[in-house]
């Protein structure tokens, strides 16, 4: 099932399908697509566009699809152009006519924007945690170095002796600034594109966007009728709520503590 299958009387040429399909690499967005779809379904229910029974059926079906993906039993078919098409096809197969309502009030544009934001938030948070682990290693090595000195260079010349621990912790502080940048980026991603539709929003989402944003673990709905990929996102809270504080050794150049979000 392609985006344009209902408009053509014949099938799509294989060369066109080979050029346009992205399922081989965007299937990594599967769980993000499911999370966005759950929020979308709850928003449609909030707006009265789906009955309580339909909302329950769709949420249960999305859980089934997720279980199939996790178990490796999800059967992709040649017409699955991308992960979004594959998920919607399977939901419709399982839920029938109710499954076809999953795309109500939604465009592939805001769906992809939602998936990419969820994916980026998840991956950047994981990356920040990995950087913090690397900082732990640097602290351990700095402690082990003790009073070991090495020559410090400037302009390719030896300038002064410095502690090896000082040198290692300098890299630790640079990494701490990288974590700050990652957390700031996650905060800027924390805006829901749901309801932006194909371009400039939809009246169907007038009352459902805020609740869908919250159920999506998103700080805010978008602040403009235009889709979020066309307007800058204001800073907001990151989805990572727990802060981790590390105490650094009191060597020259080291500060008492560093706080980073994970």
Order of alpha helices (4+ residues) and beta strands (2+ residues): alpha-alpha-alpha-alpha-alpha-alpha-beta-beta-alpha-beta-alpha-beta-beta-beta
